[in-house]
Amino acid sequence: MTTTFTPKDPIWCAGCGHYGVQGALVNALKELEIPAHETFVLAGIGCSGSIQNNINAYGYHSMHGRVLPTAVGAAIANPELTVIAAGGDGDGYAIGMGHFVHAIHRNASVLYILMNNAAYGLTKGQDSPTSAAARVAGYSAPIDGITLGLSIPGATFLARGFTRWSDQLNGLLKQGLEHVRAKKGFALLEILSPCVTYNDTYPDWDTQLFNVDEDPDYSSADRGVAFQAIERLRGEGRIAAGLIHRGEQSAFEAQWLEDGICPANLEAHDPQKNLETLRDIMTSYSA
């Protein structure tokens, strides 16, 4: 638990939207003065799955589609940590969809950054659950994770950002971090992050997005208003961006904290000191 590695240079293509995600996250952590030793970044599989390597914080690389249960477990085991889960649209809205729904429903204090590029970029551009219908020959409409989140009891923070709108994105990340650090529950921030190599959506999203934060008639506290706005914008061929919904619901870990349950007593263990014991265990299974 105490081994330290130097953050790596990103492996992403030049122009990838994920650079904007990483930059905004680093800025938000710095502006909120969240120490590195209190920050835990977990990632799934895909191009987004290397972001934890590039940030000065505790990091963990989970299995495909399993970043959310792993992150929730970490948040429960050590509520003193600021837990950030990161993944892509394929990771979160396909193999991980079951965990996505229940993470919102349980409302543990985890910030989930879902980097949506509407493609499986790491495996050369296959269609993802959020790919436009025209891209998949009109077979299906894209999944909207924000609309799904609105339908789930327990949703307390739902937002959508765009890597090109850096000022707003930085603000949304700060709000999401403040939400989970205050133990108010789960925060979903879907970030539209174009894949310039296989699905360059910069020009499309630039014109399709509508910033609800600038609409004086919009109320993020009203779930019905949010649903109506999303459906109206969808009918106009547009996408809602900004703070979509903020609700009040007891966080998953709230009762345990009230009962005085302390964080897990984590210790650093040196595997070298237990090699003989580990070898004996392995030998017992091969005998």
Order of alpha helices (4+ residues) and beta strands (2+ residues): alpha-beta-beta-alpha-beta-alpha-beta-alpha-beta-alpha-beta-alpha-beta-alpha-beta-alpha-alpha
